[in-house]
Amino acid sequence: MVKHQPLQVYERQLCLSCITGIYGCRWKRYQRSHDDTTKWELLWSLILLFTFCLLLVWFYFWWEAHNDYNEFNWFLYNHSGEWSDGTVPILATTAAGFTYIAFLMVLALCHIALGQQLNLHWLHKIGVTAALLTTIVGVISINQTWGQEWDVIPISLQATGPFLHIGALAAVTALSWIVAGQVARSEKTMFQVVVVLLYLSVLLGLYVVPLYITSPCIMDPTTLKQRPDVIGHQGAPMLAPENTLWSFQRALQMNVTGLEADVAISVDGVPFLMRDRTLQRTTDVEKVFPDRQKDDASHFNWTDLQQLNAGQWFLKDDPFWTVRTLSPHEKDLIANQSVCSLEQLLKLASYHNSTVIFSLRRPPREHPCYHSWINDTLQAVQQSGVPLSLVMWTPDEQRAQVRRLAPGLIQTSVEKQSPESLHQYGISRLLLRYNQASTQEIRNYSQSNINLTLYTINEPWLYSVLWCSGVSSVSSEAPHILNKVPYPIWLMRPDEYCLMWVSADLISFAVVIGIFIFQKYRMSGMRSYNPEQIMLSAAVRRSSRDLNVMKEKLIFSGQPQ
């Protein structure tokens, strides 16, 4: 008996070796397998997919939360007592983790497309587990300390939803190549039916998603209202130290229509501008009054407050990474800023005919002005000489008395109420955080002649969405950025949007059908060859030198009968 043992010489498949090697450390040909993936490895693939989806949402959240980074850092400061940019390590780890998990997802899809068994290496399993647990801890922490920020996701989808839909549709359409290949390659009817139904369900869901996408920027451009007024929140704190005269002057240079500040009252009854409970972050109180650095800011008299420098901290901490953009002259002005009184702000606003809105903080119970804080502040407003029609009065305490003593003030509420309730109490303006009013509520306030101001708006996309919604004005820490937004970032007629997504759906459907037909034709056209036929067919396309290498070598061995 003679046995023929063909010596098969395989082409080097560098790309395939890299894919299986990086994903599962299977660098050799004999380590690769076309067998079905084990249930254990299939479970790890599902964990990888879940981790990718969770990180995608987490990454999107932090990308859109850029509008409120300063708010987040301020929250951290109130908890730790030290100022630092806490977003930097979060963004760095999120970007690194998302890049790593996305890379593994691409490798997994390549394995499926090439028919290779999924076999994630144990080091990658540790990495996936670490990324998953870290993200879950981050989500829980944000939910407990900054839960209101989750609202940025549905709000941002009003700006990005139509374009994210097109991107998701393109990605799922591209996946049809892998899905069609798996279906054509499989010999199990049940597997084919399940995969096709699952894929078509996802695809059909994407086709009808635009029916549920709502955005105020999908509108008739002729109905667009005038550009919302911009109010400088604490002046222009990205360009100058917050709540200082130079900060408000910089805001006025950006054509703001109003100025917003945080007001506290000194121990001798002088209202002054300060956001924090203490003076530690924004002044040099640690140097001037080292024994009182942790005292409440309201426990200082005005003479002591005037001795403090309120600008050097800005040059030192660079809270918005903008100091490098400042000129030497601007740095000199910043370095010599002092604590600003409410009277100084009102006089500046009066000179520029600018509206003023301030949040008044009640002093501690042991403070001598604890009971008279409203009257003391009102007296400072009246003594400043500013026209009362420029002052938006926000405290709800003793509002009736304030209205009687100073009827010219613009009565403003910081509590969300119905238009009917606001009119009942003689309130004509409303100041809310941007996540507290929906598009429909904004329009209802506008129709009821309630001037709505939303804070804090720093990003052009958010400003554009609120502009399309019809908001009257916004309070911003970045007036220099919003000043460069003369028109909403995008505006689309409803019929144009309908044409866009219907066309995208039709193109996607045609491409998917074409890919499925091509993959079926491609797989059905493949024939099975024995080793000799493989060698001969390969030899036809090779040089004579390669022919000698590829020749079949017969090994004869006689076996006794």
Buried (B, 14 or more C-beta within 10 A) or exposed (E): EEEEEBEEEEEEEEEBBEBBBBBBBBEEEEEBEEEEBEEEBEEBBEBBEEBBEBBBEBBBBBBBBBBBBBBBBBBBBEEEEEBEBBBEEBBEBBEEBBEBBBEBBEBBBBBBBBEBBBBBBEEBBEBBEEBBEBBEEBBEEBEEEBEEBBEBBEBBBBBBBBEBBBEBBBEBBBBBBBBBBBBBEBEEEEEBEEBBEEBBEBBEEBBEBBEEBEBBBBBEEEEBEEBBBBBBBBBBBBBBBBBBBBBBBBBBBBEBBBBBBBBBBBBBBBBBBBBBBBBBBBBBBEEBBEEBBEBBBBBBEBEBBEBBBBBBBBEEBEBBEBBEEBEEEBBEBBBEBBBBBBBBBBBBBBEBEBBBBBBBBBBEEEBBBEEBBBBBBBBBBBEBEBEEEBBBBBBBEBBEEBBEBBEEBBBBBBEBBEBEEBBEEEBBBBBBBBBBBEBEBBBBBBEEEBBBBBBBBBBBBBBBBBBBBBBBBBBBBBBBBBBEBEEBBBBBEEEEBEEBBEEBBEEBBEBBEEBBEBBBEEBEEEEEEEEEEBBEEBBEEEEEEEEEEBEBEEEEEEEEE
